[in-house]
């Protein structure tokens, strides 16, 4: 199996795990016929890991840092959607806290990793 640079990155692994959780939420939203919201949750959930992966494939640290900024921005987008989900009683308080804690951790780790790049 091919090995890509991003597969070894802790931030990518965390982003993939969060994306899986958000996909589960999106599936539940679809069962409730909230298709547009499910689509948005799924897309934002994938954006974090997609941008980390895509950025790792660019030839310069400067370009990679730009994609990491986008991935970090997606953590904020996801956090906002988690607040909306909880306010609409689509997830409970415990799920909200866990997801927000994980998103905040990922955001910090992306920020720290970006600072290690030479750009």
C-alpha positions in Angstrom: 0.0 0.0 0.0 1.3 3.5 -0.9 2.5 5.7 1.9 1.8 9.4 1.7 3.6 12.0 3.8 0.4 13.0 5.6 -0.4 9.6 6.9 2.3 9.9 9.6 1.1 13.3 10.8 -0.7 13.3 14.1 -2.8 16.3 13.0 -4.1 14.3 10.0 -4.9 11.3 12.2 -6.9 13.5 14.6 -8.7 15.2 11.7 -9.7 11.8 10.3 -11.1 10.7 13.6 -13.1 13.9 13.9 -14.3 13.5 10.4 -15.6 10.0 11.2 -17.5 11.4 14.1 -19.0 14.1 12.0 -19.9 11.6 9.3 -21.9 9.7 12.0 -23.7 12.9 12.9 -24.4 13.6 9.3 -26.0 10.1 8.8 -28.2 10.8 11.8 -29.2 14.2 10.3 -30.1 12.5 7.1 -32.4 10.1 9.0 -34.2 13.2 10.3 -34.4 14.5 6.7 -32.0 17.4 7.4 -30.1 16.8 4.1 -28.6 20.2 3.6 -27.3 20.4 7.1 -25.9 16.8 6.8 -24.1 17.7 3.6 -22.6 20.8 5.3 -21.4 18.8 8.3 -19.9 16.1 6.1 -18.1 18.6 3.9 -16.7 20.6 6.8 -15.6 17.4 8.5 -13.7 16.3 5.5 -12.2 19.7 4.9 -9.8 19.4 7.9 -8.1 16.2 6.8 -8.4 17.0 3.1 -6.5 20.3 3.4 -3.8 18.7 5.6 -3.3 15.9 3.0 -3.4 18.3 0.0 -1.0 20.7 1.6 1.5 18.0 2.4 1.7 17.2 -1.3 2.9 20.7 -2.2 6.5 21.3 -2.7 7.1 24.1 -0.3 6.5 24.7 3.4 4.9 28.0 2.5 2.2 26.3 0.5 1.8 23.6 3.1 1.3 26.3 5.8 -1.4 27.9 3.6 -3.3 24.7 3.5 -2.8 24.2 7.3 -4.4 27.6 7.8 -7.4 26.5 5.8 -7.6 23.2 7.8 -7.5 25.2 11.0 -10.2 27.4 9.8 -12.3 24.3 9.2 -12.0 23.4 12.9 -13.7 26.7 13.7 -16.4 26.1 11.1 -17.0 22.6 12.6 -17.1 24.1 16.1 -19.8 26.6 15.0 -21.9 23.7 13.5 -21.5 21.8 16.8 -23.0 24.7 18.7 -25.9 24.9 16.2 -26.5 21.1 16.5 -26.6 21.3 20.3 -28.9 24.4 20.3 -31.3 22.5 18.0 -31.1 19.5 20.3 -29.6 17.3 17.5 -26.7 16.4 19.8 -26.5 16.3 23.6 -24.3 18.4 25.9 -21.8 15.6 26.4 -21.3 15.0 22.7 -21.0 18.8 22.2 -18.3 19.0 24.9 -16.3 16.1 23.6 -16.4 17.3 20.0 -15.5 20.9 20.9 -12.6 19.7 23.1 -11.3 17.6 20.2 -11.7 20.4 17.7 -9.8 22.8 20.0 -7.0 20.3 20.4 -6.7 19.8 16.7 -6.7 23.5 16.1 -3.9 24.0 18.6 -1.9 21.1 17.1 -2.3 22.5 13.6 -1.1 25.9 14.8 2.0 24.4 16.5 2.8 22.2 13.6 2.6 25.1 11.1 5.1 27.0 13.2 7.6 24.2 12.8 7.6 24.7 9.0 10.4 26.8 7.5 8.5 29.5 5.7 
